[in-house]
Amino acid sequence: MTAKAPTYPKGDLRRMLAVLAAIDALGPDATLVKISALSSVDKKTVGALIGAAVAQAGMTITKDGPTYSIESWGPVIAKKGAKLALTGALNAPIVNP
C-alpha cells in the first residue's frame, strides 16, 4: 500500500482511525516513520494517538523495538471502520439535521 490517507483536521477522530489502520496495514513493518507516512499524520501526533487509543478505547498496542502492532482492537473501535478512514471513505461531508 503506497497511497497516503487523506489529511483530516486536528482533533478529528478519523486521524486516529487512519493511524490504527496504517499499523494494521503495515504489519511487521509498522515503524513510526512508516505509520506517519501512510496515515498522513506527523510522528509526534502518531504517538499521542496510539496512547489515546490504548487509554480511551481499550486497545492493546505493543511496541517491539521500532515496530508497533495491534494485539486487540478493544470494545470501541472496529477494525473495518478504521480501514475506511485510511482509504478516505469516511471523508463524507458533515450534514446538519
Secondary structure, DSSP 8 states (H G I E B T S, - for coil): ---------TT-HHHHHHHHHHHHHHGGG-BHHHHHHHHT--HHHHHHHHHHHHHHH--EEEEETTEEEEEE-TTT--HHHHHHHHHTTT-------
